[in-house]
Structures are given as C-alpha cells and as structure tokens.
Amino acid sequence: MAEPDGPGGAAADGTRRWFSPGLERMGAACAAWAIEQTEAYNAYHPAAEWHVDIEACTFRQGSVTVRMAPLGTFGTDGSWVWAWANPHMHPPGSERLSLSLDLHRIGEEYGIPELVAPRLELSEFADARMALERLLLVSTGAVSGRGYGSVTAGTGARVAMVMVDEAIPRAEFDLITLPRRIMQGIEVFPHDPRATVGGYLERHGAAVETGPDGGLRGVRGSHTVSAAFDEHGRLADLSVANAGASG
C-alpha cells in the first residue's frame, strides 16, 4: 500500500495533498461506494431552486424535499467547522447533531484526527474545494448516508449536509459499472486499492476473502469478482465470473 507522501502529505511546494493516513485509509475503503451512492442521490434530487431548513433538517430542491443531517460549514477562508463544534448554528444537545457526533466517535475509535478536531484548515491544501469534496465523501461513506450536498449561505460560507431520507434509493450492484466504480474510488483515494475493492464489494453484500496470492475474491450470489495486486499494492487485474452463465 502506498502511503501519503511527505509530512502531513505535503507536496513539493509545501501545500498539503493528503489527509492523515487514517482518513485516507477510511476514504479508500468507502470512496467507490460513496461516489456511486451520491450519484444515485443526485439523480433522485437534481439541482434546482433550493431551500434549507436547518432546524427541521430538510433540504428542498425544486418540488422534492428530503431529510438531511447538518455536517459542517466551509468558510470563505477555506476553513471547515464540524456541526458539533458550531454552537451558534447548532445548540449543544440538538438532535440534528447526532450524525456529526457519530463521525466524532468514529474518529476517536480509529484515531482519525480530522474527525475529532473542531476546525480544519482546508486552505492548507493545494485545492481546498477538492479537499472538502473528499472529506464529504468519507463522511457519507462512514455513516452510510444517502448522499451529500452543500449550498452557499448568505455569508458566502457553504453549508454541507448528509442526506438521510430513506426515500432516496440505494445504488444497486451492477457488474457492468463495477470496474468504473472501483477505478473512481482509487482515483479519489489512491493509497489503498485493496481496501477500495474490498470495501466496495462488502458494501454490496459480497463475502470477501484474501487468496494465497494476496488477491481478493468477492462472492455475491452466482457472481465472483477477483482482484489481483502488484508488488506495490496497485490494482493489476479485476475480473468477474458468473457461475450461472453456463451453456
């Protein structure tokens, strides 16, 4: 597995490229599924004139309103503040904080500093907006959300939320799009392709095991997905077999 390079994942010009190794590993494990699920949400709830009711935890676009959970705010200075750390917007003890507090507990359990720090300086990254999108993907995947979104408030800050409405469909397992989904996850969180493959298959109910050659084998119904990795941990081959496709 390739580790994030440089102190704090710093690039040659001093800007950050990556989050902590713990968050990068978690992102690798859930990115492919989170990207897929967010696309399913966007198809269900396409961009249109919108309205957010923070207290009611609802988000309307066009004529469709869904339930959401506030996640945090992205300031015009590139800072990120978790909802649980913003008492002016979310009074302590508010029920709407449950999801962001779940992420805080996950951060404590797995030692992921970004999930327990009240404020993150995403301006330290070469692309703060991309860092935000990666953070929102991890958050959505970690809590098995139905998708995520963000809107610009009157102050210029972006209010981010995870969708929790059960009316939003879950993305279905599709063998045709599976290779593309895996590669999308690896592209966004590239440091642990094995976790990306295994995490995606497990999210779709496959039983995943490691073979003697270090590859992964996921079985879901009559379908078997096999993944091979090279000596650097990079995905070398991905194949699908259907035990029921006999003549």
N, C-alpha and C positions, 0 to 999 in steps of 0.2 A: 504494500500500500504506500502510495506517495504521500509524504507529509507536507503540510503547508510550509512554504519556504521563508526563511528569514525570521528574525524576532517579530512576533506578532503577525507573521505572514506578510512582512514588508516587501515592497518592490524596490528596485534599484534606486528610484527617486525618493524613497522614504515614505511614500503613501502605502497604506495597507491594501493588501489584496484579498486576504482571507480572515475569517473569524478564528476563534480558538479551535484547536484540534477536536475538542469535544463537540462543538457545534457543527463543525464541518463533517464529522462522522455521522452525527444525527441527521444532518441535511442529506448526506449521501444515501442514508437508509430510507428516507421518506420522500425525496425530491421527485422521483418519477411518478409516484402515486399522487403527490400533492399537485403537480403540474396538470396531470390528467383530470383530477377532480375539480380543479379550478376552471379548466376549460369547460367541463360539464356545467359548472355553475354559471359561467359567462353565457353559455348557450341558453340556459334557462332564464337568466335575468340580464338581458343585454343592456348596454349603456343607453340611458335616456335621461330626461329631466328627473332629478332626484331630490329626495328629502330624507334626512336622518333625524330620528327621534332618539336621542341618547338615553333619556330616562325610560322610555318604553322599549328600548333595544330593538328598534325596527329600522329598516332601510328600504325605501321605496324608489324604484326606477320605473318610469312610465306608469302603468297601471298595476304593477306587481309589487307587493310588499313582502319582505322576508324578515325573519327574526335573525338578529345578529348579536355578537358579543364584542364590546369595545376591546381593542387590543393595545392601542397606544397612539401617540401623536408624533409626527415627523415635522420638526420645526424648519423654518426658513433658513436657520443657521446650520442645518444638517444634523441636528441632534434628534435622538429618539428617546422618548419617555414612555415607559410602560404605563398602562392604565392604572395599575395598582399603586403606582408611585406619583399619581397626579390627583391629590385630594381636592384641588379646586374644581376639577371637572367631575371626579368620581369620589364622593364622600366615602371614607373608610367604612366597611361593612355593607356596602351596596351589593345587592345580589348580582348586578351586572359585572362585578369584578371576578366572578368565580373562574372564568376561563383564563384570564391573565394570571390569576393566582395559581391555577393548575400548572401553568408554564413555569412559574416561580418554583413550585415544588419539584417539578421535573429537573429544573436547573440545580436545585440543592441535591437531589438524589444522585444525579450523574455528574456533578461537578462542572457544570457549564456556566462560566461567569456571565455571559451575555444575558442569560435568563434570570439572573438574580440581581444584577446591577440596575439601580433605578433608571439611570440615564446612560445612553451610549452615544459616543461622538462619531456618527457615521460620516461626518465631514473628513475624517482621517483617511477614508478610503478614496481610491482614485475615482470611483464613481459612486457617490453617496446614494443615488436613486437605485442603482443596481444592488448595492448592499442592503437597502431597505427591502427590495423585492425578494432577495434571498432569505432575509430574516423572516418575512411574512410567509414564505413557502415552508420554512422549517416549523414555524409556529402552527400553521394549518395542519401539517403532517403530524406533528407531535400530539395534537389534541383531536385528530381525525375529524377536522372541520369539513364543511360542505363547500368550501372555497373562501376566498378573501377578497377584500376590496378596500379602496381608500378614496376619500373625497377631500377637496380643498375647502377649508373653513374660511370665514371672512377675514381672519388674521393672516391668511396665507399658509398656515400650517395644514398638513394633511392628517386627517383622522382615519386611522386604519381599524378594520374590524374583520373578524372571522364569522362566516355565515354558519348558523347552527339550525336553520329551518329544515325540518325533515321532509318538507315538500320538494326541496331541491334534490334531484336524482343523484344517486351514486353512479360514478363511472363504471361501466361494465367491462369485464375482462374480454379482450379482443386479441386473438392471436395475430391478426393482420397488423395491428398497430403496435404490438408489443415491442418489436425491435426499436421502433422510433421512440417509444416512451422511455425505454431503457437508456438510449443514447441522449435523449433530452435531459434525463436526470444526471447522467455522467457529465454532460457539458456544463451544467449549472453548479454541480458539486462533484468535482473531478477526483477527489483524493482517495476514494474507496469504492471502486466499481463493484467489488464483490458485495458490499453492503447494499449498493443500489439494486443489483439484480435480486439478491435475496429478499430485501425489504419489499420490493415491488411484488414479487411472487407471493410472499406471505400475506400482503395486504389483500390479495385476491384469493385467499384461501388455499394456496398450494402448500403441500408438505415439502419442505426444502431440506436437503441433506447435502453434506460435502462428500465427494467421491475420493478414492485413494490418490487420484492425481491432483487433488486440490481444487477441482472444479465443483460447480454447483449443479444439483439436479432437483428440479421442482416438478411435482406431480399434482395435477389438478384434473380429476375425472379421468378421461381417457387420454389426456394430453400430458406430455413430458417435455419440459423445457430444460435444455442443457447449456451450461455456460462454461467456457474454458478461459483461463487467465494465463498471461505470460509471466516470466520471472520477475517482472516489475509490478505485478498485480493488475496490469491493464487487461481489459476485456479483449480476448483474442478470437473468440468464436461464440456464437449464440445460435442454437438450432432448436426446432420444435418437431416432435414426433407425435403422431396420433395413432394410438393402439387400435382404435376402431376403424381406421381407414384401410382395411384390407379389401382385396378384390372379392 
